[in-house]
Amino acid sequence: MDKPRIIEHINKPLNWTVNDCKWIPSSARFIAAGGVPRGTGCIQVYTLTEDGKDVNKLYDIDHKHPFKCCTFEATGLEERHLACGDFDGNILVYDLNKPKNNQPLFTIEKAHSQIINCVDGCGLSYGPPEIATGSRDGCVKIWDLRLKHKPIVSLEPQESVKVDCWAVCLGNSFNANERVCASGYENGDLKIFDLRTNSVLWETNLKNGICSLQFDRRDIEMNKLLATTLEGRFNVLDMRTRHPEKGYACLSEKIQDSNTSTVWLGRHLPQNRDVFLVASGSGLLSLYKYNYPSERRIGNPPEGVVGNTILVQKSTVSTQPICCFDWNRDKEGLAVAGALDQALRIIVCTKLNFL
């Protein structure tokens, strides 16, 4: 049986820097967000052509500051509101169902005192429509988009020296009450904050700066957490069992890349949460499959057991770091990626249904 393949299907050169890209839910459209050479921000909305062989730009949204990150995850499929964080610490929310109005629905001015590095949302599952933001100011904040101007939770750094927050993700949203926020920092700290009890559930250090975090699914009890770091490593944490002393079991692996570099991000395949892709600073995309152990917990008190990963396929698609990547939730294997070579790429991964 042939292995899955990672194919660069379309390469769209740009004259500005892409910092994030996302598929618009339930559509053949996607957005790219970043900054133009004159120092302002830009969001461009694209669509695949009918034959799927090219992309067309539909319209632009301009902003006085470059965009760093964005998400559609805080609202439902009908609203499809895009929440963005910019270099000036502002949060902006856009309604892409109204393309003629390029002004945001609302803006939270100075949500953070410095650049917003990361954002994640949780509005398609149980509970309120919330986003989490992490910033260079060291703060992680949770926002209810219905309240707009005040964070419902603000996690301030305790140290006198503020540690840059590089990654946030929301999860464990399996009923109307439960929800957690995971945050990763430049010094390797990983913190899991329980939003129900308003307390830190667990914390550890992964030894290298954490570039991205993602639960395999937001709308179930915590199952696996994927964390990518500097020094070419990714970590898979089994989040079902927490030992009172050892915490959660963690598998740490180095990507199979001769040019060891930062693993900028990791993304689970929406149609199969045990398949994930990691993107590295050398322009390499690597596809992995996670295999569970025969027993997920042992001992008394119970201790989690991690499985193993298998490298399914890898492909170098750029000479520069892949800084953003998003799977299409409707078409298995279809993805959009942005790199620091100022190009957008439509990626197709084949034969994933055999994994």
LINSUL-V884780 format. One record per helix or strand of 2 or more residues. SS is the DSSP state (hx for helix, st for strand). FROM is the first residue (numbers start at 0). LEN is the number of residues. Records with the same first field share a line. If there is no record, write none. Layout:
BEGIN
SS->FROM-LEN  FROM-LEN
END
This chain:
BEGIN
st->5-8  16-7  28-7  40-8  54-9  66-5  80-6  90-5  105-3  115-7  129-6  139-5  152-3  164-7  179-6  188-6  198-7  209-6  223-6  232-11  246-8  262-7  271-9  283-8  296-2  302-2  307-9  321-6  333-6  342-7
hx->351-3
END
